[in-house]
């Protein structure tokens, strides 16, 4: 089997395409959540905490030398806090989606399948049985 055929068979599986779509949508959703946290949630939280801007919270371990800011060694705690809040929001949203999906799946499983209607042969055999019992 050639590599091209194996690759085509691999791609044609539904799981690969579903995974690709999930990754793309997840990346877009991550951008939306990052904007929600950075632009909508954190400013009011910072305001309530006395005007604190979390993205600017940092610990400088070594100052920049020679006017080049890239030489500074800085621990950006505020960025880490924003990222943690991003993660919590994404995790909560995924939890809600999975919970809803499981609820829908349980409803589908809870419905008992109706037994199939008897075939004409079965109906005829039932009538014969009933007649024989009656005699």
C-alpha positions as a printed Julia matrix, in Angstrom:
135×3 Matrix{Float64}:
   0.0     0.0    0.0
   1.47    3.35  -0.97
   2.02    6.16   1.48
  -0.35    8.42  -0.47
  -3.18    5.85  -0.24
  -2.57    5.3    3.47
  -2.59    9.05   4.06
  -5.8     9.46   2.03
  -7.47    6.68   4.04
  -6.27    8.3    7.27
  -7.66   11.7    6.29
 -10.96   10.25   5.09
 -11.71    8.9    8.54
 -14.3    11.12  10.19
 -12.3    11.47  13.4
  -9.45   13.37  11.79
 -11.73   15.93  10.18
 -13.73   16.31  13.41
 -10.51   16.82  15.35
  -9.29   19.47  12.9
 -12.58   21.35  13.13
 -12.44   21.11  16.94
  -8.91   22.51  17.07
  -9.79   25.42  14.78
 -12.94   26.28  16.71
 -11.04   25.86  19.99
  -8.37   28.32  18.88
 -10.99   30.87  17.88
 -12.83   30.3   21.16
  -9.56   30.82  23.04
  -9.14   34.23  21.42
 -12.68   35.17  22.39
 -12.09   34.12  26.0
  -8.76   35.95  26.12
 -10.49   39.11  24.97
 -13.33   38.56  27.44
 -10.89   38.22  30.33
  -8.43   40.93  29.28
 -10.87   43.53  27.99
 -14.12   42.9   29.88
 -13.53   41.09  33.19
 -10.13   42.25  34.41
 -10.64   46.05  34.14
 -13.64   46.08  36.54
 -11.91   43.62  38.89
  -8.82   45.83  38.88
 -10.99   48.9   39.49
 -12.71   47.22  42.44
  -9.32   46.33  43.88
  -8.19   49.95  43.79
  -7.14   50.49  40.2
  -4.87   47.46  39.92
  -4.05   46.45  36.34
  -3.15   42.76  36.54
  -1.28   42.75  33.26
   1.23   45.24  34.67
   1.98   43.29  37.86
   5.53   41.99  37.6
   8.62   41.32  39.65
  11.84   42.61  38.12
  14.74   40.3   38.87
  17.28   42.19  36.77
  16.85   45.65  35.28
  17.45   46.37  31.62
  21.01   47.22  30.74
  22.15   49.59  28.04
  18.65   50.86  27.32
  17.61   47.53  25.75
  14.38   46.32  27.46
  14.98   42.78  26.18
  17.85   42.34  28.63
  15.57   42.75  31.66
  14.56   39.65  33.6
  10.94   40.04  34.67
   8.46   37.61  36.27
   5.07   38.65  34.86
   2.7    37.58  37.61
  -0.21   39.63  36.22
  -0.03   37.93  32.83
  -0.03   34.59  34.62
  -3.14   35.61  36.62
  -4.92   36.6   33.39
  -3.95   33.29  31.79
  -5.25   31.34  34.8
  -8.56   33.17  34.61
  -8.68   32.44  30.86
  -8.15   28.77  31.61
 -10.85   28.67  34.28
 -13.39   30.29  31.96
 -12.55   27.94  29.08
 -12.67   24.91  31.4
 -16.05   26.01  32.79
 -17.47   26.54  29.28
 -16.24   23.11  28.17
 -17.75   21.62  31.33
 -21.12   23.16  30.45
 -20.94   21.88  26.87
 -20.05   18.34  27.97
 -22.74   18.4   30.64
 -25.34   19.45  28.06
 -24.13   16.82  25.61
 -24.34   14.1   28.26
 -27.84   15.22  29.21
 -28.95   14.94  25.58
 -27.34   11.52  25.27
 -29.1    10.29  28.43
 -32.45   11.42  27.04
 -31.82    9.47  23.85
 -30.77    6.37  25.78
 -33.73    6.64  28.17
 -36.27    6.25  25.39
 -36.99    2.54  25.1
 -36.96    1.23  21.59
 -40.37    0.14  20.4
 -40.5    -3.54  19.63
 -40.84   -4.21  15.92
 -44.32   -4.98  14.66
 -44.91   -8.69  14.04
 -44.45   -9.85  10.49
 -47.25  -11.42   8.5
 -45.81  -14.88   9.19
 -45.82  -14.22  12.92
 -49.42  -12.96  12.8
 -50.49  -16.07  10.91
 -48.68  -18.38  13.36
 -50.29  -16.55  16.28
 -53.76  -17.06  14.75
 -53.05  -20.76  14.2
 -51.84  -21.1   17.81
 -54.98  -19.38  19.11
 -57.22  -21.64  17.01
 -55.43  -24.77  18.25
 -55.77  -23.61  21.88
 -59.47  -23.03  21.37
 -60.07  -26.66  20.23
